[in-house]
């Protein structure tokens, strides 16, 4: 029979091991996001979520918006970011570079009827409604705008769609530009600097709300997995579990969702843990891109 | 020279001289200040040129940094509008207002000042076209309808492969000119054929300028003028204003003061002039005492004025003189004993009358009377009694003759009466009346009741062309006959 003190020591050691990560992190942890829109807006839209996670886990957190997709990926790899809201293509690319990245959950949205929570969205190739272009094929020699080479809906999927249609964009368009954010693509289109561009359907819906029905969609993408929340590999399993649980526990009507919907126009519906193969279509799209 | 002119000149000349000296002194001060300002101008010019050099260096260094960056090259190759725009925006300074990137075809990739304006082709537009040829260019160019001072250069990959261009600009504006001039005390002006940029609006204060060398390339726009402006120093300006005011004052003084002085002096001296004029006329015999006094009446109406006191004194003096003259005149024409006119006076009257009758026509008569045996009376009663008889006869003659008749003592016991407008018959009648009156008269006092005596009278009427002497001779002859004919009678003079 083992002495009682030995079991107590083990118990204490377990408690210390569990609590240590929480105690050691005196500096706020970094929760980062890619700039899928105006950085100030992204900051405003995600701040309540980060505050909520900090409150629930008892761990101070600070929200950081990276300059681009690449920076987010690099910082997850070098450990200067602890948690991240990351686009699906960006996630796929990052997990190839950093296999130890820890998937926590996938962001969910309501369908347009708000009857079902979905984990997908779409990319669109669009032009202005009053333009002469009716199909993607008619865009030959024109000025085209992508979001970012690491953007799922703003580059990876549209590029995959074009290749499927037999279009090599680098030779097909007269000029190709990368605008950094989905919103920038919309604004450049409205400013007349682009003839067509690629954005997410959520960006299109917001633009329609803001500017009216000035847009013509030339092509819709297949469903794209929504963004993921991930943790860098150095984050302890306990804290990872705590954050995941906090995300999954968010009710559909939580103020965090209200803020996301109000600021970004996204019909936020919560978070869910998806199976490993969930992001494979994105991976395939990226593979296609890299050919 | 008249007194007024003398006084005026005496008063004005010293004033004008003093003020002229002040102006000369001011002029010397202005010259000194201008020399000092010229020395300062060189310093200001150097400061502005330094600012311009700093501006050009900043444009060039910005272009060099951005063009030489590997990140820029990557972004240009990737047509990363977002990166180029955001990054170049960080280089905005007061001397860098825009950075523009194009790809190797001259297609705009980003404008730092307009995030959503790109994709237009500037390959044919300077300075992009020149940079696409591999040139590093600086100078004034019009891009996007705006004149800017620009530095353009190619963006090279591996220092040799042209992948795009960069243009770093500062837009020309009044505000830029002001920044170039700020702190120097000078102004900056750049003028093109259709645009003018100036640090200062008040170009009217500019007193000089000097050219600025912007060291632009020959392909760029050549400004009509690029100058450093030197403004009128406030202190010198105040001195000049003062000088102008002094000169104006001198001119006004030279013109106005004499006029004012002349006006004042004339007003003050006018009474004296009138006094002098009156006295001159009086001394020249052109005015009488009375006329002179009348001319002094306005002066006398100004009591307290010295001229009035003089006029009053002169008036009193002339009046006294006039009375004295009247007295003398009266004395010279009056017989002291009888109070009648004397012989000299009646002779004058007689001549005047002959002149009058000769000019205007008419006639007059003359009576010459003599008291009979008067020598005997004098001898018997004494001269005082004789005088009394003469006085009594004179009274009788005056009393019994007409107002228009002139009675005079001719000499001794002879009396003469001039009867103006009287023909011979009237004169004879008067003569007889007088003869009877004297004959009937007695005299009073000591010899109360004694007869005065008798009169013998000669009468004549003036004959045209006759002289006074001839007339007197005729009447005297008639008197002589009356004496010869027994006295106490009237004899008519014979005609010539």
Interface residues (C-beta under 8 A of the other chain):
Chain A: X67 X68 X143 X145 X148 X149 X175 X176 X177 X178 X179 X180 X181 X184 X187 X188 X190 X191 X193 X194
Chain B: X78 X79 X80 X81 X82 X83 X86 X103 X107 X109 X115 X116 X117 X118 X119 X120
